[in-house]
Amino acid sequence: MRETQGIIERVRQIGGGWQQLELTVEDAGIAQLKPGQTLLTRTDASLDPYLRDHWIPVNRDTEDNTLMIERPLTRRHSPGDVVNIIGPVGLAFPLRPNTRHLLLLALDYAPTRLLHLMNHALATQQASVTLILTGAAREYPVSNLPPVVEVITSPEPMMWPDQKQSFGWADQIFAVTSPVFVDDYYTTLFDASRLARHALPAEFLYGVYDLPLPCGTGACMACLVRYKHDHRAACVDGAAFDLAQVRLR
Ligand code: FES
């Protein structure tokens, strides 16, 4: 991880309580972060609050070192704001080069953590992408998504139309949910997908652990995920983990 700074060039409200910030980053290496990698930021010189904000890129333009960041509208930002940045945080989400059908699941939780992967799969692999929005995720402003993405909604957090078939045609699945629900929802998801496919291949079903990141360096152990034989830090080894390797409930 490195430290750099960026400037907010534009701010756009996209509806549903969300905004997108166009952020120009001085360090080209950080600006070229991969889908799944994130930033820890501070927007003023004081140390209050002490913990940095966790910013999630949803797209990037490598030609002019620009990242598109999606944030809730809980804090206002303005063009010209200077941002202190540490990053990139975490590893790239392990999208296989031969994935043609990508299933993204936002389980009762905003899909923001999945959107950079979605844009990358569309642009570089011409993948067909289906995005499932369940429960509270249905409040996300889908008009903001590329029209080629198939969007399916469901009021039930863990059920959606043609669920069994979707587990069958997907080459890879990435899911995100609230840290509050990860154990319950990922266990249910793992069981349902294994039942549908009879056996789960490795690197097929990933759960994203969107945990608070006090340090972002693997030092404080606040973001540990239980593996079958040890623990992994979401900030260093994640944030997407193969659910076949995670010790679920
Ligand atoms: S945030 Fe400190 S170990 Fe991950």
Residues whose N, C-alpha, C, O or C-beta is under 5 A from the ligand:
A	BS01	FES	P212 L213 P214 C215 G216 T217 G218 A219 C220 M221 A222 C223 A233 C235
